[in-house]
């Protein structure tokens, strides 16, 4: 999905990125966090893919393919502050 967003030019148009939770990434025997809602392996892959872009990124938002899934409005406007603490306002 991240590669699709990159190829579509999305990362050249956004001002920030919020990454939610995901499970079952990679090979279960190689990933200690395979069943965890916030998988460090997945976050590493995403970080590597977007590293050339200069926008703030928030990892660990309670949204996505996880049990505690809080909805976000796709295309909605938010204010994202990522200084010493992260603050997201809708």
C-alpha positions as CSV (number, residue, x, y, z in Angstrom):
1,X,0.0,0.0,0.0
2,X,2.8,2.4,0.8
3,X,4.4,1.8,-2.5
4,X,1.1,2.4,-4.3
5,X,0.7,5.7,-2.5
6,X,4.3,6.7,-3.4
7,X,3.8,5.8,-7.1
8,X,0.5,7.8,-7.2
9,X,2.4,10.8,-6.0
10,X,0.5,11.1,-2.7
11,X,3.6,11.8,-0.6
12,X,4.4,14.9,-2.8
13,X,1.0,16.4,-1.9
14,X,0.5,15.7,1.9
15,X,1.8,17.7,4.8
16,X,1.9,14.9,7.3
17,X,1.2,11.1,7.7
18,X,-0.6,9.2,10.5
19,X,0.1,5.5,10.6
20,X,-2.2,3.3,12.5
21,X,-1.9,-0.3,13.7
22,X,-1.4,-3.4,11.7
23,X,-0.8,-7.1,12.6
24,X,0.6,-10.2,10.9
25,X,3.4,-8.5,9.0
26,X,6.3,-10.5,7.6
27,X,7.1,-14.0,8.6
28,X,5.6,-15.1,11.9
29,X,8.8,-16.9,13.0
30,X,11.0,-13.9,12.3
31,X,8.8,-11.2,13.7
32,X,8.4,-11.2,17.5
33,X,5.6,-8.6,17.2
34,X,3.6,-10.6,14.6
35,X,0.3,-10.5,16.6
36,X,0.9,-7.1,18.2
37,X,-1.3,-4.2,17.2
38,X,1.6,-1.9,16.7
39,X,4.2,-3.9,14.8
40,X,7.7,-2.4,14.8
41,X,8.7,-4.4,11.7
42,X,5.9,-2.8,9.7
43,X,6.8,0.7,11.0
44,X,10.4,0.1,10.0
45,X,9.4,-0.8,6.4
46,X,7.2,2.3,6.2
47,X,9.9,4.6,7.6
48,X,12.4,3.3,5.0
49,X,9.9,3.9,2.2
50,X,9.1,7.5,3.2
51,X,12.5,8.6,4.5
52,X,13.2,10.8,1.5
53,X,10.1,12.9,2.2
54,X,10.1,15.8,4.6
55,X,6.8,15.7,6.5
56,X,5.9,14.7,10.1
57,X,5.0,11.1,10.6
58,X,3.0,9.8,13.6
59,X,3.1,6.1,14.3
60,X,0.9,4.1,16.7
61,X,-2.4,5.9,16.1
62,X,-5.3,3.6,17.3
63,X,-6.7,3.0,13.8
64,X,-6.2,0.3,11.2
65,X,-6.3,-3.5,11.2
66,X,-6.5,-3.8,15.0
67,X,-9.1,-4.5,17.6
68,X,-9.2,-1.0,19.1
69,X,-10.0,0.8,15.8
70,X,-10.9,4.5,16.0
71,X,-12.1,5.9,12.7
72,X,-10.5,8.7,10.8
73,X,-12.2,10.6,8.0
74,X,-10.2,10.1,4.8
75,X,-9.4,13.4,3.3
76,X,-10.6,15.2,6.4
77,X,-8.6,18.2,7.7
78,X,-6.7,17.9,10.9
79,X,-4.0,19.8,12.8
80,X,-0.9,17.8,13.5
81,X,1.7,19.1,15.9
82,X,4.8,16.9,16.3
83,X,7.1,18.6,18.6
84,X,8.2,17.1,21.9
85,X,4.7,15.6,22.2
86,X,2.4,14.7,19.3
87,X,-1.0,16.4,19.3
88,X,-3.7,15.7,16.7
89,X,-6.8,17.9,16.5
90,X,-9.9,17.3,14.3
